[in-house]
Amino acid sequence: MSIESTILFVADACPRLRAAAEVLAREPDYRVIIAARGREAAEVLDNAHVDLILADVERPDCDIVAFLSRLRFTHPNLVRILLVGGEPDIRLNEALARTAAYQYLTKPLQVEQTCLVVKRALETGELARRHRRLVRELKIDDDAAFLHDKPDRAGRAEASHFERLVYASEAMSELCGLAREVARTDLPILIEGETGTGKELLARAMHFHSRRSSSPLMVQNCGGVRDELLHSELFGHKRGAFTGAISDRLGLFRAADGGTVFLDEISEISPSFQVSLLRFLQEGEVKPLGCDQMVHANVRIIAASNKPLKQLVKAGQFREDLYFRLKGFDLELPPLRARPADIPVLTEFFVRKHGGLLSNRVLGVSNDVIEIFKSYRFPGNVRELENEVRRMVALAKDGEYLTRRHLSPALATWRASANDRLGLMADGRTLKEMVESLEGQLVRQALEKCHWNQSKAARELGLSRVGLANKIRRYTLADGAARAD
């Protein structure tokens, strides 16, 4: 597994459950999160990848049984365990049926028993996941003629998670590894990337992995917002500060004190508001509209832009000093077309997600659909892929595969160019740089196809063994699996 299993306990005044959490957290394979209320648990599930939830069904703040029942569809792979008091009765049987719980535990808890049940439940969940995958692959074998050529299983990547971000590509693996390290610092972060690549998901994951995770994460989209309204949203205002200000407003910077504020579309703020934001980043001081006093707020800023800020600085449209203040660390999310290895795992993730929400049991996705997805440019990136999969799942019947006939008209009639089919992108400014970029990509593709058997790859490319070795050195290529080992 790419990360440790994450366990969510939803219980407040339960010392033995907290003791069990401490025991599990001391082991390297488990991460334990405790939520005192149902609302906190929902926030954790929105931000984090959770493998198991153990919830006290006698919570007074919300209907935990209804909450866990919804998770059957929104988080179908989440293992559910109930914590109950007293003797089992008919209400417990109903709760077990509604939540499809793996097990229930009764109060008073035994720490050793709780840890054992949690570990066995996680093992069972992992075995069930592998079983489903194996059954699906065997089913694909049976339907090979219908589903066209089977993919090479040896090269099939497993999905990795950085909380709610799902990926398999080397580029995303390196980016998420860096993001985990950056999250532990308190420096501002600038995330750049095209619309729909998952910038907010990355920001949420980093907040959850930071020392500020127990404090709020506040989100503000800066695009198309007037200065006065944006100032009110972030810095707050006093009653009567402007027309319509009928009461005091705290502002996100003060509301998130000790936590994180995520500012999306930061490139859209006006020059005058850039000055206000720069002062806050320098001094940490907040001055609400209509107030004469400065108030201090300790927040970390994560900003995102779908336009390259460096170019806006050169064009005089964005302050250079603000750019460098925001760029404590700079992370760039690659577009989906640049990481085709992520498409199969993202497709499978969205099929499970929307199949659960629509109560539609889809068996899988045919290989020709995956190949169309991998060759398509996806100008809307991951968001466009999710919308396409959601549409396909809605059209599919129970027990069906998603095939070409479920595709939207734009993708059903898609015909990729030669470069698109090969998944190549010519990088560089001069013809020589672009040719070298394509050659390096072709050499890597041949090596990966031959599982880094250099003699076989050299024959496929029409090169000598020495010639291939020279190109590997020239383009600094290396076996990703070997590096991971």
N, C-alpha and C positions, 0 to 999 in steps of 0.2 A: 504493500500500500504506500501511496505517495506521502501521506501524513498519518498521524496517529488517529485512532477512532475518537470521535467527539461524543460525549455523553452529556445530556441535559437533564438535570434534576429540577422538577417544579415542586418545591415544598419550602416552607418558611421555617416554622418552629419545630424542627425535627432533628435533634442533636445526633441521633444514630445515623441518619441519612448523610449528614454533614461529615460524620466520622468515616462512613463508607466512601464518600467523595475524596476525603484526604488520603485514604488508603489507595484508591485507584489512581489519583493524581500523582502519587509518588512513583508509579510505574511509567516507563518511557512510552508505552504504546497507547496511553489514554490521556485525553484532555477532558476535564470535567468543568461544566458550567452550572452554576446554581441560579435559578430564577425564583424570586420570592413570590411573584404574581404571574397570572396568566398572560397579562399584557407584556411583561418583560420576556416571557418565553416566546411570544409571537415575534417580538423584535429580534431576539437571538436567531430564530429560524429564518427571518428575512435576511439577516446579515451573514450567517455562518452555515457551513455544511455540517449538519448534525447526523450522526448514525443511529443514536438511540435516545429515547426520551422516557423518563420515569416520572410519573405525575401522580400527585395526591388527588384522588377524585373527590375528596371532601373539601376542596377549596371554596371559601365563601365568596371570593371576588369574581368568579366566572364559572360557567358550566364546563368543567374540564372534559367530561364525556363528549359533549358536543364539539369541543375544541379538538380532541383527539380524533373524533370521527371525521372532521374536515381534513385532518392531516393524512388520512387514508388516500385522499385524492390529490392534495397539493404536494405531499411528500410521500409517495407510495413506497419508497424503499426504507423509510424510517421505522425502526423497530420500536414498538410501543409496549410499555410495562405499566400496570396500574398499581397504585399504593392505596390500600383500603383499610378500614378499621372494623373490628368486630368479626362476627361469624359471617361466612358467605351466605347470601340470600338471593332471591330471584332478581333483585335490582343489580347485583353483581353480574349475574348471568347475562342480563340485558346489556350492561356496560361492556362486558367482554365481547359480545356479539357486535355491538355498534362500532366499537373501536378496532375490532380485529386484533386484540392485544395478544402478544406472545405469551405473557404470564402475568400473574398478579402476586403481590406481596402483602402480607397483613401486618398491622401494627400490634405490638411493638416490634420494630425491625431487629434482625440479627445482622450485625455488620458483615460477618463472614459469608452468610447466606446471600445477602444483597450483592456483594462483590462477585460471588460465584454465578448468580443468576444473570447479572449484567454481562459477564464475560461469555457465558454460554449463549446468551441471546445474540451477542455480536458475532460469535462464531457461526451460529445458525443462520444469521442474516447474510454473512459472507458466503456460506455454502449455498444458500438459496439463490443469491445473485449469480454465482458461478453455474449453478444448475440451470437457471433460466437462460444464461448465455449459451451453454452447451446444447440445450434443447433447441434453441433458436438456430444454432449452426447446423444441427442434425436435420432440422426441418428444412433449412436452406439446401442441404445436400439432397433431400428427397425431392425438392422443387427446383432442382438445378436447371432443368430445361425451361421452366417458366421464368426463372430469375436470371437467366443468361449465365455468363461466366462467373464462377465463384471467386471472391478476392483471395489473395495470398494470405493465409492465416498467420504465417510466420511473421509477416510484416504488419499485422494488425495491431494498432496501438491501444493501450488501456487508457481510460480517461483518468485525468488527475484533477484535483480540485484545489483552488485557493478560495476557500469558503464557497461563495455561489458562482465563482468563475470556473468554467469547465474547459479543459484544454488537453491536447496530446502532443502538440508541436514542440520542437526544440526551442523555437523563438519565444513562445509563451512560457515554457518552463524556466528559461533564463530570466525573463522579465518578472515572473512571480517569485522566483528565488530572490532576486534583488529587492522586490517590493517587501518581502518578509523582513529583510534586513533593515530597509529604510523605515519600516513601520515602527521599529523600536526606538527611533530617534524622535526628537521634538522639532526638527527643522520643517519648514514649509515644503510642500510637494507640488510640482506642476505636472499634470498628466495631459499629454497631447495625443491626438488621434482623431480619425474620421468619426463622423456621427454614426452611432450604432455599434461601436466596437466594444463597449462595456466599461467606459471610464468611471461611471458612478459605482458599478459593482466592484471595481478595483479599489476605489476610494473607501467604500464600506468595509471591504476585506482588510485594508490597511488600518483603518480605525479599530477594527475588532482585534487586530494583532498588536496594537500599541498599548502603551502604559495608560492611555486615556480611555480604554474600552469600557470602564465602569461609569464613565460620564457620557453625556449626550453627544450624538452626531446630528447636526443640523444641516439641512440641504437648502440651497437657494440657487435658482436658475436666474442668471443676470441678463439673459437675452430679452430684448424688447421691453424692459422695465424702466419707467421714468426715474430720473435721479432722486426726486423727492420720495417716491415710493420705495426705491431700493435703499435709500438712507434710512427710512423708517423701519424697513424689514430687518436690516442688519444692525443699525445703531440704536433703534428705538426712538420714541418721541414722547413728549409731554402733552397732556390734554390741552387742546386749543392751539397747538403749534402750527396747524394749517387747517384749512377747511375740511371737515369730515373727521378730524382727530377728536373724537368724543370721549376718549379715555387714554390713560397712559399705556404705552407699549414698551415692553422690556427690550426687544430686539434680539436677534439670534446670537450675536456675539456674547451678550450677557447671559442669555438663556443657556448657552453651551459652555459656560465658564468651567474650565477644567477638562473640556472635551475637544471636539473637532467641528469645524465648519467647512462644508464642501461647497465651493462656488463654481457652478457650471457655467459654460460660455463666458468665461472671464474676459475674452477678447471684445465683448460687446459693450463693456462699460465705457462711459463718456470720459473725456480728459479731466473734467472737474471731479468726477467721482474717483478717478485714479489717484488724485491727490489725497482724498480722504482715506482711501484704502491704504495708501503708502504710509500715511501717518500712523494708522492703527498698527501696521506691521512693524513699524519702527519703535513705537512707544507702548503698544498694547493698551491705548487709552480710547475710551468710548465717550463721545459727546452726543447725547440724544438731541433730536430736534426740539427747539424750544427750551432747552436747559442750559444754564451757564456753567455747570459743574462737569468736570471730567471724572469718569469712573473707569477703573482698571478691569480688564477682562483677560483671563489667561486661556486662550484657545489656540489650537493648531489649525492653520489654513491649508486645505488641499484644494487647489484650483485646477480646472480642466478647460481645455480649449480645442475646438475642432479646426482651428486655423493656426498655422505656425506663428507663434508670437514673435520669434526672432525676425521674421520677414516684416511683421507689422511694426516692429521697432525701427527697422531700416527705413520703412516708408514713413516714419514719423507719426504713426497712428497709435502707438502704445509707448508709454514712458519706459525708458531703458532702466532707470533705477527701480521702478516697480517690477519690471521683468526679472531682474536679478534678485529682488527680495522674494518673489514668488518661487523662484527656481533654486530652492535649497537643494532639492533633488529633482531631476527631470526624468520622467518616464514616458516612453512613447509606445502606445498600443498599436501594433501593426494591423492593417486592414485584413479582413477575412480572406481576400483573394491571395494574400501573401503567406497564408498559413493553411493550405488545403488539408493538412493532416488533422486539423481540428474539426473539419466538417463532419466526418462520420460520427465522432463522439458527441458533438453538439446536436446532431440530428437525432441520435438515440436518446439523448437527455431530453430534448423537446418532445419526442414521441411519448416518453414515459410521463412527462409533466402534463401535457395536454390530453393524453389518453386518459389519465386519472381524473383530470378536471371535467372532461366530457363523458366520463364513464364509458369509454370506448376502448376495448382491448384489441390493440393493433399488434399483430405478430412480429412485424419487422418492416424493413425498408428494402426494396429490391435493389440490386447492385447497379442497374442502369440509372436509377434515380440518384444514387450516391455519385456516380460518375458525372451526371449532369450538374449536380450541385458543385462538384469539385472543379468543373471547367467553367462554371458561370462566374461572372465578375462580382456579383452581389454589391452593387453600389450602396445599398443600405446596411451592409455588413451583417453582424450577428442578429440584429433586430429584424432585418429582412428575412433571414433564414428562419427565425422563429415564427414569424408571421406566415411564411410559406408552409412550414410543418403543421402549424395550428390549423390552417385551412385544409390541408390534406387529411389530418386526423378527423376533422369534422365531417368530411365527405366519406370517410371509410366506414365500413360496417364491421361489427365484431368478428374477430377471427380472420381479418383480411391483412394482406401485405399492402403497404403503400407502394404503388407502381406509377408508371408514367401517366396513366389515365387520371390520377388524382392531382397531377400538377396543375398549376395555374397556366393559362394559355401562353404567357410570356416564356415560361420555362419549358413547357411541353414542346414548343416549336424552336427551342434554343439550338443553335448550331455553333459549336465552338470553332475558332480558328486553330491552326496548327499549334501556335504557341500556347493558346488557352488549354488545348487538350494535354499538352505536355506540362502545363502548370509553370511556364517560364515567364519571367519578367526581366526585361533588359534594363539594368541599372547603369547609370553613368551619363556623363555629359557628351563625350566624344564617341565616334563610331568605334574606335579601338576599345574603349572602356565597356561599351555595350556588348561587343562581340566577346570580350573576355568574360563578362558576366554570364552570358548565355552558355559559353563553353564550360565554365565552372559548374553551372547548374546541371548541364547534361552529363558531365562526368559524375557528379554526386548521384544523380538519378540512376545511372548505370550501376554504380557501386551498391546503392541501396537495393536495387532490383536483384542483384547477385549476392545479397547479404554479405557484402564487403569481401567477396572472393575475387581478389585482384586479377588472377589469371583469366577467370571467366569474363569479368568486366572488360578486360583489355581486348579479348576476342570480339565481344559485342561492339566495342567502339572502333575496332580495326586498328588498334594500337599494339605496340610491343609492351611487354611487361615493364621494361625500363621507362618507356615513354609515358605509360600510365602513372608510374611512381613519380616521375618528374612533374606531371600535372597535379597530382595530389599535393606535392610540396608547394607548387606554385600557387595553388588556390587554398592552401592551408586547410585541406579537408581532413576530417577525422571521423571515425566510426562513433556515432552518438551513443550506441549501446556500450562500447568499450569505455567511453568517457564516464558514463553513469556508473560503471563498475568501479 
